[in-house]
Each structure stands twice: as C-alpha cells, then as structure tokens.
Amino acid sequence: MAKPLDLDEQEQLDQIKHFWAKYGNAISAVLIVVFGSIAAWNGWQYWQNKQATEVAVLFDEFDRAAKAGETDRMQRALSDMQAQYGGTVLTAQAALFAAKTHVDRQQPAPAREALNWVVQSASDDALKAIARLRLSALDIQDQAWDAALAQLAAPVPVAFAGLVADRRGDVLMAQGKALEARQAYETAYKALGAEDAYRTLVAAKLATMGVDASTLGAP
C-alpha cells in the first residue's frame, strides 16, 4: 500500500506541477532544438568524414597517374574530383599539382584550365592566390602584360602581399616601367618577413636598380 504524501511533499509536488505547467512547453522546445542541433552536427561530421575518405581515394588515383606521367588518366581523376568534391581543399591542391605537371610538359592550355578552376572554384583564399601567381607567370611567358597585372590586382591574403608585389615588379620591368617596378619591389621587400629567404632575391633586384634594400623602412 502506497504511503500517503505528507503536507511538505504534497506542496513540493504541487510546485513542480505548477512550474511544469508554466514552463514545460518552453523547456521542451529548447530540448528539441538542443538535441536536434546535436543530431545535425553528428550528421554533418559523418558527411564530412565520408567525403574526406572518398576524395582521398580519388586523389590517390590522381597522384599515381601524375607520378607515372599518364596525364590523360591524371586529368580524368581530377575531373572526377572537381565534379564530385569541388569544394574540398584536396581537389584544389590536386588542380595546382596538375597545372605544374602540364607546365613541366610544355602544355600551357590545360595548365591554365586547372589554375582558372582553382581561382573560380576553390574555397581556400591562399590556394587561389597561388593559382593567380602561377597564371601571372604564364602570362609573362606569353608577354600578356595586362592579363598578368589583372591577375595580380585581385585581393590576396596578407601572407601573399610580398610575392604579389614582387611579381608585379617583374611585369612592370618587362614593360620598361622602371620607376613603377622599383616601387613594387620596395613594397615587396617591406611586406616580406625578415626571415623570408625570398626577400634576398627582391633585395638583389633592387640592388641592380641602385637601391640599398637595408635602408628601406618598415611598411
């Protein structure tokens, strides 16, 4: 036989019933949102891990084809990665590597195609900056000065500011614009870190123009 509630217990029970009647719906709604968010997060994590595994398999095929010099098979693997996993960093890195492979084989057209894909589709701004720098190098080879400068005019992460300024100086020098080139090299020298080995090369370019880079102040 159940023991009857005493007055204190009955009062506590009444308070709980009153509290739940007043706030129960709100608490339930919050719990639904919380557990729904947890489920969504777990689902997203599963999807991310699944994508990472699948794109890694395709990248392995791409890498083996590239190392074997089989550019057609390499390009097919890259196309599959772009079509199915275009938003992943691994696909953008594969496109950059494909572009280098094509350049090494004197194939500028597919190299440009791969680099342009990175510029237009990659989710990582650093990889986009690398692609623009490499496109500008191809433009310099073709003496397409305006196209090179257009690539270098796009916004890039701060870490790439020095490299972009240096490349702009190269284009301007090729155009015979020595004063503007010197200004670009000075900007590059200031933007590059003191420990950056590339800074020495920029200093050498400035030295040929009669500028002692060590006298340049910080930006």
N, C-alpha and C positions, 0 to 999 in steps of 0.2 A: 504494500500500500504506500503510495507516494506521500511524502511528508509535506504538509501544507506550508506555504511560504509565510514567514513572519512579516511584520509590517515593514521592516527595513528592506528586506529582499523584494517585497511587493513594490515598494516605492522605487527601488533601483530598476526593476523590470518596467515599470510604467515610464520612467525617464528614458530608458532605452527605446521603448516603443514610440515615445513622442519624438525623440531625436531622429529615429529612422523614418518616421512618417514625414518629418520636415525636410530631412536632408538625404533620404535614401535614393531618390531619383538622381540627384546631382552626383552622389558618390558612385552610383552605378555607371553613369555616363563617363565619369573620369576613369574608372577602371576599364571600361570598354576602350577608351582612347589609348590608355597606357598599354594594355595587352595587345591591342591592335597595332600599335607602333612597334612593339617588340616583335610581333609576328612579321610585320613588314620589313623590319631591319634584318631579321633572320633570313627572310626570303631574298632580300637584296644581296646579303652576304653570300648566300648559296649561288645566286645567279652570277655574281662577280667571280667567285671561285671556279664555277663551271666554265665561264668564258675564258678565264686565265688558263685553265687546263687545255681547252680546245684550241685556243690561239697558239699555245706553246707547241702543240703537235704540228700545226701548220708551219710555224716558224722553224721547227726542226727540219721539215721538208725543204723549206726555202733555203736554210743555211747549208744543207748538204748539196743542194743543186748549185748554189753560188760557189761553194768551195770546189766543186767539180768542174766549174766553168760552163755548166749547162744553162745558159741564160734563158732559153725558152721555158725550161721547167721551172727555173727560178721565178720567171715572170708570171707563170700560171699560179704558183704558190702565193706570190704577192697579191695577185688579183683576187684570189680566194680570201686572203686575209682582209683586203680592203673591202670586199663585198660583205663579208660576214662579221668582221671585227674592226671596222674602220675607226672606231673611237678609242682603241687601245694604244697605249704608248709603244707596245711591241710592234704593232703594224707600222707606225710612223718610223720607228728605228729601222725596220726592215726596208722601208722605202728609201731611206737615206743610204743604207748599205747597197741597195740595188742601183741607186744612182751612181755611187762610186764605182761599182763594178762595170757599169756601162761606160763611164768616162775612161776607165782604165783600158777598155776595149775599143776606144775611139767611136763610141756610139752616143753622140750628144742628144739625139732626139728622144730616145727612151729615158735618158738621164734627166732631161728637162721635164718629161712627163711625170716621173716619180717625184721630183723635187716640187713641182707645182701642186701635186696631190698633197704633199705634206703642208705646204703653205695654206692651201684651201681647206684641208680636212683634219689636220692634226689638232688634238686637244691641248697639247703642251706648247706654250709660247717659246720655250727655249729651243725645241726642235724646229719650230717654224723659223726662228732666227737663223739657225744653222742652214736650213734649206735656202733661205734668202741669200745668205753669204755665198753659198755654192752656186746658186743661179747667177749671182752677180759675176762670179768668176768665169762662168760660161759666156756671159755677155761680154766680158772684157776680151776673151779669146776671139769673139766674133766682131769686136770693135763696135759693139752696140752700146755706146756710152750712155745714152739717155735711158735705155732699158735698165742698165746696171744701176744708175743713180736712182731710178724709180724703185728698184728693189731695196736699195739702202735707205730710202726715205721712210719706209714703214716703221712703226714703233716696235722696239725690241726691249727685252728685259735689260735692266741696268748692267748686268754682268757682260752683256754683249756690246755695250756702247763703244768701248775702245776698239774692238775688232771692226765694227761697222765704220767708225770714223777713219780708221786706217785704210780700209778698202775704198772708201770714198776718196781719200787722198790719192790712191793709186789711179782711180779713174780720172780724176782732175789732172794729174800729172800727164797721163796719156793724152789728154786733150790740150796740153800745153798751157794749163792754167796754174802756173807755179805758185802764185801767191795764195790762191784758194786751197791748193794742195797742201802748202805748208801749214795753213791754219787748221786743216783737217788732221794733219799728222800731230800737231801740237795738242789738239783736242784728244786725239787717241792716246798720246803719251800720258796726259794728265788722268785720263779715265782708267788706264790700265794700272793694276796694283804694282807696288814696288817689287813684289816677289814674282811678278809675271815675266817669264822668260821672253815673251813676245815683245815686251817693252824695249828690249835691247835692239830688236830689229827696227822698231819705229825710231829709236834714237839714232840709229845708223842712217836712216833715210833723211832725218832732219840734219844730220851732220853734213851730208852731201849738199844740203841747201844752205850751209853756213850757220846753222842754228845749234847752239850747245844745249842739249835737252836738259842738262842738270841745272840750268838757270831757270827753267820753267817752274812756275809756282803751282800749287795745288789748285784744282778746279774750284 
